[in-house]
Amino acid sequence: MPFTLTMPKLSPTMEEGTLAKWRKKEGDYVKAGDILFEVATDKATVEHSALDAGFIRKILIQEGQSAVVNQPLAIMTEKQDESIEGYKPEGEMPKSELPTPGASGATTQEVPAIAVQATGTVSTAVRAQPACVPEPPLKNYQFSGPDGEIGERIPASPLAKKMARDKGIDLTTVKGTGPHGRIVSRDLDLGQPAGAVTFGRREVPSIAPGTYEEIPLSPIRKIIGQRLSEAKTFIPHFYTVQEILADKMVSLRAELASAGLKISYNDCILRAVALSLREHPEMNSGFNSVTQAMIRFKTIDLSVAVSSPSGLITPIIRHADFKNIGQLSQEMKVLASKAREGKLQREEYTGGSFTVSNLGMYGISEFVAIINPPQAAILAVGGIQECAVVKEGQIVPGKTMKLTLSADHRVLDGADAAKFLKTLQKYLESPSLLLL
């Protein structure tokens, strides 16, 4: 008999996924356990295996198309010659495809008895946003070129134009002294030569101002937008900043590199954060918005922000305080590589008790990060900057790094954040402690 293959829920936060690739085609026989398709979820690209054997008779969602959880993807049959005529797929449909009661022009087509409501919910934060649509391009706009060939012409005598072309002079840099500001030949002595650097635009745009294109959000981008909009709207953020002296950390890294041991500054940060969280367990917390209760995580599981082609993702280093700096370095390399390739397993990105976001490798001096709920804090790490510092009453060259902690005021107070940052400063300014 016919049965429906639906979109599986492949992560706790998944509401819809994009069909990245079908591994089987219409007419193929599928055994239980065979890989059916790949789905780009809100976290990673995941392979899905068949739970039941059968023949794929009709594919309903093509590669590149999105579907909500439990939406029909294909019709299958137990036998190859079974008819699927008249069979109505079971499952849930996107809200946009549901019939609207009383809508003008609505059809009277029978709705299947099975539930067809959308599983996706729109957060209050997102729903409250006013509509914002770009203005249409200025189709009739014309830019005036350097020689006045488009739009308003540059007032210049024919002789001045000819001499300017012959001498390579940009007329837009010349102020005319003739009647009504007209450029005459004697004015060319003060003109600038035409070239790559010029006061006037040498190239005329070929498209109208305001031209744009819309790019659909990836599943990861959608969930990032929704979750962070909610976080910034409903979590009472407060921020604390600590500048640290990074000279010793730079020296330690250089010494280890000379001995063939390569670690990154981020590895030092992760080790220092794990040790600091052990000393300040109140920072290793979260907030349950459903029960309105504080969460005290029993293990230190560091979420580390990694940029991938489809968006930001935070793979997790479990029991980070039990791992030395070399183990943290190796595990982070593996997780970052899998994150960029979209190959993270569910247990490698779900959970986490504290997040570290580092933009120092891009030369950013400091920034403020948004808390990743249900966690109660996130650390933003800036780059190492060379600057003048005061040591023993003397102004000397030094290296500094700024750390910015974003915290949830429902769970943490300013004193908690301050104590944590001072402990973090202790470890990073005495980095030999990180090797113990």
C-alpha positions as CSV (number, residue, x, y, z in Angstrom):
1,M,0.0,0.0,0.0
2,P,1.2,3.6,-0.6
3,F,2.7,5.5,2.3
4,T,4.3,9.0,2.7
5,L,7.9,9.9,3.4
6,T,8.0,13.1,5.4
7,M,10.6,15.6,6.5
8,P,12.2,14.3,9.7
9,K,13.1,16.5,12.7
10,L,16.9,16.3,12.8
11,S,17.6,18.8,15.5
12,P,15.8,20.1,18.6
13,T,15.4,23.6,17.1
14,M,14.6,22.5,13.5
15,E,11.3,23.7,12.1
16,E,12.1,23.3,8.4
17,G,14.9,22.1,6.3
18,T,16.2,22.4,2.7
19,L,16.4,19.3,0.6
20,A,20.1,19.4,-0.3
21,K,20.4,16.2,-2.3
22,W,18.3,13.1,-3.2
23,R,20.4,9.9,-3.0
24,K,17.6,8.0,-4.7
25,K,15.4,8.8,-7.6
26,E,11.8,7.9,-8.6
27,G,11.4,4.2,-9.3
28,D,14.4,3.1,-7.1
29,Y,13.9,0.4,-4.5
30,V,15.0,1.5,-1.0
31,K,16.0,-0.9,1.7
32,A,15.7,0.0,5.4
33,G,18.9,1.8,6.4
34,D,19.7,3.1,2.9
35,I,20.6,6.8,2.8
36,L,17.6,8.6,1.2
37,F,18.6,12.2,1.1
38,E,20.7,15.0,2.6
39,V,18.9,17.9,4.5
40,A,20.4,21.3,5.3
41,T,19.0,22.0,8.7
42,D,19.4,25.0,11.1
43,K,22.6,23.4,12.3
44,A,24.3,21.3,9.6
45,T,23.8,19.2,6.5
46,V,22.6,15.8,7.7
47,E,22.1,12.5,5.9
48,H,18.8,10.7,6.5
49,S,18.3,6.9,6.2
50,A,15.2,5.1,5.3
51,L,13.2,3.6,8.2
52,D,11.1,1.3,5.9
53,A,11.7,-0.5,2.7
54,G,9.8,0.3,-0.5
55,F,9.8,1.9,-3.9
56,I,10.0,5.7,-4.5
57,R,7.0,6.4,-6.7
58,K,6.8,10.2,-6.7
59,I,9.1,12.9,-5.3
60,L,7.2,15.9,-4.1
61,I,10.0,18.2,-2.9
62,Q,12.9,18.7,-5.3
63,E,16.5,19.5,-4.5
64,G,17.0,23.1,-3.3
65,Q,13.4,23.3,-2.0
66,S,12.5,23.7,1.7
67,A,9.9,21.8,3.7
68,V,8.7,22.1,7.3
69,V,9.0,19.2,9.7
70,N,6.6,16.4,8.8
71,Q,5.8,17.8,5.4
72,P,5.4,15.2,2.7
73,L,8.6,14.7,0.6
74,A,7.7,11.7,-1.5
75,I,5.2,8.9,-2.0
76,M,6.4,5.3,-1.6
77,T,4.8,1.9,-2.1
78,E,5.6,-1.5,-0.8
79,K,5.3,-3.0,-4.3
80,Q,6.5,-1.6,-7.5
81,D,3.3,-2.0,-9.5
82,E,0.9,-0.5,-6.9
83,S,-1.2,2.4,-8.0
84,I,-0.8,5.8,-6.3
85,E,-3.7,7.4,-8.2
86,G,-6.0,9.3,-5.8
87,Y,-3.6,8.8,-2.8
88,K,-3.4,11.9,-0.7
89,P,0.0,12.3,1.1
90,E,-0.1,12.4,4.8
91,G,1.7,15.0,6.9
92,E,1.8,18.7,7.6
93,M,2.0,21.6,5.1
94,P,3.6,25.0,5.3
95,K,1.2,27.7,6.7
96,S,1.5,29.7,3.5
97,E,-0.1,26.7,1.6
98,L,-3.1,26.2,3.9
99,P,-6.5,27.4,2.7
100,T,-7.7,30.7,4.2
101,P,-11.3,30.5,5.5
102,G,-13.5,33.0,3.7
103,A,-10.7,34.2,1.4
104,S,-11.8,35.7,-1.9
105,G,-11.4,33.1,-4.7
106,A,-10.8,30.2,-2.3
107,T,-11.5,26.9,-3.8
108,T,-13.8,24.3,-2.4
109,Q,-11.3,21.5,-2.8
110,E,-11.6,18.9,0.0
111,V,-9.0,19.1,2.7
112,P,-7.7,15.7,3.9
113,A,-8.8,14.6,7.3
114,I,-5.2,14.5,8.5
115,A,-3.9,17.6,10.4
116,V,-2.2,20.0,8.0
117,Q,-1.2,22.8,10.3
118,A,2.3,24.3,10.2
119,T,4.8,23.3,12.9
120,G,6.8,26.5,12.5
121,T,5.9,29.3,14.9
122,V,6.8,32.9,14.4
123,S,8.3,34.5,17.5
124,T,6.8,37.6,19.1
125,A,10.0,39.5,18.4
126,V,10.0,38.7,14.7
127,R,6.2,39.1,14.3
128,A,6.4,42.6,15.9
129,Q,8.7,44.0,13.3
130,P,7.3,46.6,11.0
131,A,7.3,45.8,7.3
132,C,10.4,47.0,5.6
133,V,10.7,46.9,1.8
134,P,13.5,48.5,-0.3
135,E,12.5,51.4,-2.4
136,P,12.3,50.6,-6.2
137,P,15.3,51.5,-8.3
138,L,15.4,55.0,-9.9
139,K,14.8,53.8,-13.5
140,N,14.9,57.3,-15.1
141,Y,18.1,58.5,-13.2
142,Q,21.0,59.5,-15.4
143,F,24.5,60.1,-14.0
144,S,26.5,63.0,-15.6
145,G,29.7,61.5,-16.9
146,P,33.1,63.3,-16.7
147,D,32.8,64.8,-20.1
148,G,29.1,65.5,-19.8
149,E,28.1,62.9,-22.3
150,I,25.2,61.7,-20.1
151,G,22.7,64.0,-18.4
152,E,23.8,67.6,-17.7
153,R,26.7,68.6,-19.9
154,I,29.9,70.2,-18.5
155,P,29.9,73.9,-19.9
156,A,33.1,74.1,-21.9
157,S,34.0,75.6,-25.2
158,P,34.7,73.2,-28.1
159,L,38.4,74.3,-28.1
160,A,38.7,73.6,-24.4
161,K,37.2,70.1,-24.8
162,K,39.5,69.3,-27.7
163,M,42.6,70.5,-25.8
164,A,41.5,68.6,-22.7
165,R,41.2,65.4,-24.6
166,D,44.6,65.9,-26.3
167,K,46.3,66.7,-23.0
168,G,44.5,64.1,-20.9
169,I,42.9,66.7,-18.6
170,D,39.8,65.9,-16.5
171,L,37.3,68.7,-17.1
172,T,35.5,67.9,-13.8
173,T,38.6,69.3,-12.0
174,V,38.6,72.6,-13.9
175,K,36.8,75.8,-12.8
176,G,35.6,77.8,-15.7
177,T,36.2,81.6,-15.9
178,G,34.3,82.2,-19.1
179,P,30.7,83.5,-19.3
180,H,28.3,81.7,-16.9
181,G,31.2,79.6,-15.6
182,R,32.1,78.2,-19.1
183,I,35.5,76.5,-19.3
184,V,37.8,78.1,-21.9
185,S,41.2,77.1,-23.0
186,R,43.1,79.3,-20.5
187,D,41.5,77.5,-17.6
188,L,43.1,74.2,-18.5
189,D,46.5,75.2,-17.0
190,L,45.0,74.5,-13.5
191,G,43.3,71.2,-14.5
192,Q,44.3,67.8,-13.1
193,P,45.4,65.1,-15.4
194,A,42.8,62.3,-16.0
195,G,43.8,59.0,-14.5
196,A,42.9,56.3,-12.0
197,V,42.8,58.9,-9.2
198,T,40.6,61.8,-10.2
199,F,38.1,64.2,-8.8
200,G,35.5,63.1,-11.3
201,R,34.0,59.7,-12.0
202,R,35.5,58.2,-15.1
203,E,33.1,55.3,-15.4
204,V,29.4,55.7,-15.9
205,P,27.2,53.2,-13.9
206,S,25.3,50.8,-16.1
207,I,22.6,50.1,-13.5
208,A,20.1,52.4,-11.9
209,P,20.6,53.5,-8.3
210,G,18.8,51.4,-5.7
211,T,19.0,48.2,-7.9
212,Y,19.1,45.1,-5.6
213,E,18.5,41.4,-5.5
214,E,16.9,39.3,-2.8
215,I,18.8,36.2,-1.6
216,P,16.7,33.6,0.3
217,L,18.0,32.9,3.9
218,S,19.6,29.5,4.5
219,P,18.0,27.4,7.3
220,I,20.9,28.3,9.6
221,R,20.5,32.1,8.8
222,K,16.7,31.8,9.5
223,I,17.2,30.3,12.9
224,I,20.1,32.7,13.8
225,G,17.8,35.7,12.9
226,Q,14.9,34.3,15.0
227,R,16.9,33.2,18.0
228,L,19.0,36.3,18.3
229,S,16.1,38.7,17.7
230,E,14.4,37.0,20.6
231,A,17.5,37.1,22.7
232,K,18.2,40.8,22.1
233,T,14.5,41.6,22.7
234,F,13.7,39.6,25.8
235,I,17.1,39.0,27.6
236,P,18.2,42.0,29.8
237,H,21.8,42.1,28.6
238,F,24.5,43.9,30.5
239,Y,28.1,44.2,29.5
240,T,31.5,44.3,31.2
241,V,34.9,44.9,29.6
242,Q,38.4,44.0,30.7
243,E,41.6,44.9,29.0
244,I,44.5,42.4,29.5
245,L,48.2,42.6,28.9
246,A,48.9,40.0,26.2
247,D,52.8,40.3,26.0
248,K,53.4,37.1,28.0
249,M,50.8,35.1,26.0
250,V,52.5,36.2,22.8
251,S,55.9,35.1,24.2
252,L,54.5,31.8,25.4
253,R,53.0,31.0,22.0
254,A,56.3,31.9,20.3
255,E,58.3,29.7,22.7
256,L,56.0,26.7,22.1
257,A,56.1,27.2,18.3
258,S,59.9,27.2,18.4
259,A,59.7,23.8,20.1
260,G,57.3,22.5,17.4
261,L,54.1,22.9,19.5
262,K,51.6,25.1,17.6
263,I,48.7,26.6,19.5
264,S,46.5,29.6,18.8
265,Y,45.5,32.5,21.0
266,N,42.0,31.1,20.8
267,D,43.3,27.8,22.4
268,C,44.7,29.9,25.3
269,I,41.3,31.7,25.6
270,L,39.4,28.5,25.8
271,R,41.7,27.0,28.4
272,A,41.5,30.1,30.5
273,V,37.7,30.3,30.2
274,A,37.3,26.7,31.2
275,L,39.5,27.2,34.3
276,S,37.7,30.4,35.2
277,L,34.3,28.8,35.0
278,R,35.4,26.1,37.3
279,E,36.3,28.8,39.9
280,H,33.1,30.7,39.3
281,P,30.3,28.1,38.7
282,E,27.6,30.7,38.9
283,M,28.8,31.9,35.4
284,N,28.2,28.4,34.0
285,S,24.5,29.1,34.0
286,G,21.4,29.6,31.9
287,F,17.7,30.6,32.1
288,N,14.6,28.5,31.3
289,S,12.1,31.0,29.8
290,V,9.3,28.5,30.0
291,T,9.5,27.7,33.8
292,Q,11.1,31.1,34.6
293,A,13.9,29.3,36.5
294,M,17.7,29.6,36.6
295,I,19.8,26.8,35.2
296,R,23.1,25.7,36.8
297,F,25.0,23.5,34.4
298,K,26.9,20.7,36.0
299,T,29.5,20.3,33.3
300,I,31.6,23.0,31.5
301,D,30.7,22.6,27.8
302,L,32.1,25.4,25.7
303,S,30.2,26.6,22.6
304,V,32.7,28.2,20.2
305,A,31.4,30.4,17.4
306,V,32.6,29.3,14.0
307,S,31.8,31.1,10.7
308,S,30.6,28.8,7.9
309,P,29.4,29.5,4.3
310,S,25.7,29.1,5.4
311,G,26.0,31.1,8.6
312,L,27.3,31.1,12.2
313,I,27.4,27.8,14.1
314,T,28.7,26.9,17.6
315,P,30.3,23.4,17.9
316,I,30.8,22.4,21.5
317,I,33.8,21.2,23.4
318,R,32.5,18.9,26.2
319,H,34.1,18.8,29.7
320,A,36.4,21.5,28.6
321,D,37.9,22.0,32.0
322,F,39.2,18.4,32.0
323,K,41.2,18.9,28.8
324,N,44.7,20.4,28.5
325,I,45.5,23.1,26.0
326,G,46.8,20.6,23.4
327,Q,43.6,18.6,23.6
328,L,41.5,21.7,23.3
329,S,43.5,22.8,20.3
330,Q,43.2,19.5,18.5
331,E,39.5,19.1,19.2
332,M,38.7,22.7,18.1
333,K,40.5,22.2,14.8
334,V,38.4,19.1,14.0
335,L,35.1,20.7,15.1
336,A,35.8,23.9,13.1
337,S,36.6,21.9,10.0
338,K,33.4,19.8,10.3
339,A,31.3,22.9,11.0
340,R,32.5,24.7,7.8
341,E,31.8,21.5,5.8
342,G,28.3,21.1,7.4
343,K,29.2,17.7,8.7
344,L,28.7,18.2,12.5
345,Q,26.8,15.4,14.3
346,R,23.9,16.4,16.5
347,E,25.8,15.8,19.7
348,E,28.5,18.1,18.5
349,Y,26.4,21.2,18.3
350,T,23.4,20.8,20.7
351,G,23.7,22.0,24.3
352,G,26.6,24.1,25.6
353,S,26.8,26.1,28.8
354,F,28.9,29.1,27.9
355,T,29.9,30.6,24.5
356,V,33.2,32.1,23.2
357,S,33.1,34.3,20.1
358,N,36.5,35.4,18.8
359,L,37.0,38.0,16.0
360,G,40.6,38.8,16.9
361,M,41.9,37.0,13.9
362,Y,40.2,39.6,11.8
363,G,42.0,42.5,13.5
364,I,38.9,43.6,15.4
365,S,39.9,45.5,18.6
366,E,36.6,44.9,20.5
367,F,32.9,44.0,19.9
368,V,29.8,43.1,21.8
369,A,28.1,39.7,21.3
370,I,24.5,38.7,21.8
371,I,23.7,35.9,24.3
372,N,22.9,32.5,22.9
373,P,19.9,31.3,24.9
374,P,19.3,29.4,27.1
375,Q,22.9,30.2,28.2
376,A,23.4,33.2,30.5
377,A,26.7,34.6,29.1
378,I,28.9,35.0,26.1
379,L,32.5,36.2,25.9
380,A,33.6,38.4,22.9
381,V,37.3,38.3,22.3
382,G,39.1,41.1,20.4
383,G,42.5,41.0,18.7
384,I,45.9,41.7,20.2
385,Q,46.8,45.4,19.7
386,E,50.2,47.1,19.9
387,C,49.9,50.2,22.0
388,A,51.5,52.2,24.8
389,V,51.0,50.9,28.3
390,V,52.1,52.0,31.7
391,K,54.4,49.6,33.6
392,E,56.0,50.5,36.9
393,G,55.2,54.2,36.3
394,Q,56.8,54.2,32.8
395,I,55.1,54.4,29.4
396,V,56.4,51.5,27.3
397,P,55.3,49.6,24.2
398,G,53.0,46.7,24.9
399,K,50.4,44.4,23.6
400,T,46.8,44.4,24.9
401,M,43.6,42.4,24.3
402,K,40.0,43.4,25.2
403,L,37.4,41.0,26.5
404,T,33.7,41.9,26.6
405,L,31.3,39.8,28.6
406,S,27.6,39.9,27.8
407,A,25.5,38.5,30.6
408,D,21.8,37.9,31.4
409,H,20.8,40.1,34.4
410,R,18.0,37.7,35.3
411,V,20.7,35.2,36.3
412,L,23.9,37.2,36.9
413,D,24.9,40.4,38.6
414,G,27.7,42.8,37.8
415,A,29.8,41.5,40.6
416,D,29.6,38.0,39.2
417,A,30.8,39.2,35.8
418,A,33.6,41.3,37.3
419,K,35.0,38.4,39.4
420,F,34.9,36.1,36.4
421,L,36.7,38.6,34.2
422,K,39.4,39.3,36.8
423,T,40.1,35.5,37.1
424,L,40.2,35.3,33.3
425,Q,42.7,38.2,33.3
426,K,44.9,36.3,35.9
427,Y,45.2,33.3,33.7
428,L,45.8,35.1,30.5
429,E,48.4,37.5,32.0
430,S,50.2,34.5,33.6
431,P,49.7,32.0,30.7
432,S,52.1,29.4,32.2
433,L,49.2,28.5,34.5
434,L,47.3,27.3,31.4
435,L,49.9,24.6,30.9
436,L,49.4,23.0,34.3
